[in-house]
Amino acid sequence: MPELELGELYEEFEQDMLRFGTSLSGSRDVAEDLVHETFLRAMAHLLLLARLRRHQRRAWLFTTLKRIHLDEAAARQRREALSARLGRWNETAAEDSYQLDDFALLDLVPPQHRALVVQRYVVGMSSQEIGRQLRVPAATVRSRLHQATKQIRERERDGGDDFRKPRTGKHCASPE
């Protein structure tokens, strides 16, 4: 089996991928980022790519580029949805990043799940990425996120009590 060099792959497909990335994103700068990220991922799969025919390598690269684009778009939508939900985000043009002015909604999240909520809905990490970082299955991450969002809804319905305040009510011990 012939060995495949990343430089050869880049030389062969880079221009076509740039055109494709530009058509997907509408921006040459974004397309360049997509192409570079695709080739970073290709580095980890050079042995696989070496076994493929030219048209299969091309399909792998273009599919990977498209998935990266879709993942980034989904992460952007999640951030925007959370931003609209919170109503307390400021987009800073100079840094092209987001800063949270008030963590009021996060006060509704149980402390043991707060980092997960931030990683998923603010940073935009997938459950697989969070799972790898925490060394737990992605299904566990999704389950914990489900628990957290369920508890947020319950807290909102009960008047927005945060987890720093003791709860009172028929199912809670009275604070004494």
Secondary structure, 3 states (H helix, E strand, C coil): CCCCCHHHHHHHHHHHHHHHHHHHHCCHHHHHHHHHHHHHHHHCCHHHHHHCCHHHHHHHHHHHHHHHHHHHHHHHHHHHHHHHHHCCEEEECCCCEEEECCCCHHHHCCHHHHHHHHHHHHHCCCHHHHHHHHCCCHHHHHHHHHHHHHHHHHHHHCCCCCCCCCCCCCCCCCCC
